[in-house]
Amino acid sequence: MFSAPPQGYFSNSASSCRVKAYEEALGRCVARLEQAMPVIGVRNTKIGRKDFSWDYGNIGDWALGFHAGQLWLAYQLTGEARFSNNARARRPAFDALLRNPARHDHDLGFQFSLSCVADWLMTGDEKARSMALSAATALSARFQIAGAYLQAWNAEPRDPARTALVAGRVIADSMENIALLHWACVETGNAFLGEIAQKHAETVRQRIVRADGSSFHTFVFDPASGEPLRGETYQGFAHDSCWSRGQAWLIHGFALAYRRSGDPRDLETAIKLAVKAESLLGDQEVPPWDYCLPDGEVRHLDSSAGAITAAGVLLLASLTPTQESSRWRAFGNRLIDGLLEKCDLTRNPDALGMLDFGAANVNKGFSRNMLPYGDYFFMEALMRALGHTQFFW
């Protein structure tokens, strides 16, 4: 069912046992997607309920693309048209999003890399390519020359508080979204798209990544002058803490940026962030929702942070020399092992998702959920651990 890892990728009996465990886990993920098709239909998963069913997102939801991404991974693994057909049946939602500019934000990268770019790369579908390029153009239009960053969110004219919150704000998650710009740059030869991506990456490196390798979730600029003002959190515990999923987005995102840009600063930044995450995690198996919680604070787990970090450091393993590569592969495997031990729902016949203990937004009371992005990156991490190299970023 699954393609074999490269010869010599694993070298001992312990690794052979891990290969078998990961292959079986990936097989269960594919089976879960197939099992859930009649229930989910063409809806797009947003957040899990307590009974392990799903709530679904509308066309503007930032997580719109993650279930499609899982289906395209399953199609890549199996070649079975039921997965590609189900993924492509979601296209009307993405088409509707493209036709509604008021709903565009920096998450166009998440939304279209894992749906339309995936479709183009897997099938050569020209409509999918055209939609993805349109999304990249819309994303590039969010670039703020004063400050050199992609504006994260949109103002709400009838909500002054929201408008004040979003003004001049860039967030850690955006490092994943610039992958769409890098793809479109290569696809079209339009160097401007790649330049925007790299200018944004440099801004994130300077303003969101701290000197010690930890990170802010967001950074605020004066929206008129572009003057840098302050780092803040939106989903973390405190402005000076380190939200684990934000750290994960940055590790994976800077590794992706290096693979496209070849800029050694991107690789250095990804490694710096990964070293810090490894240190902050200590001997824990699954990241807490924030790495810097004070004593007495409930340490909710975030399986999505674990899955994203695992995929990121396993990507790092493919980009670094042998000795360092071994370190990141071992760290990625440790994170996957933690997810399999503590968070795996693929053996639970009543669950429609793959991972328990996702912390969607602890500050808003969402502390234990299935999350479509956790599930997507769980599959990506398992595939990277098994030696797969073809993804949609």
Secondary structure, DSSP 8 states (H G I E B T S, - for coil): ------TTSS-SHHHHHHHHHHHHHHHHHHHHHHHHHHHHTT--EEEE-TTS-EEE--TT-TTTTHHHHHHHHHHHHH--HHHHHHHHTTHHHHHHHHT-GGG--TTHHHHHIIIIIHHHHHH--HHHHHHHHHHHHHHHTTEETTTTEE--S---TT-HHHHHHHTTEEETTHHHHHHHHHHHHHHH--HHHHHHHHHHHHHHHHHTB-TTS-B-SEEEE-TTT--EEEEE-SSSSSTTS-BHHHHHHHHHHHHHHHHHH--HHHHHHHHHHHHHHHHHHTT-SS-BSBTT--TTS---B-HHHHHHHHHHHHHHHTTS-HHHHHHHHHHHHHHHHHHHHHTB-TT-TT-SSSBS-B-SBGGGTB-SB--HHHHHHHHHHHHHHTT------
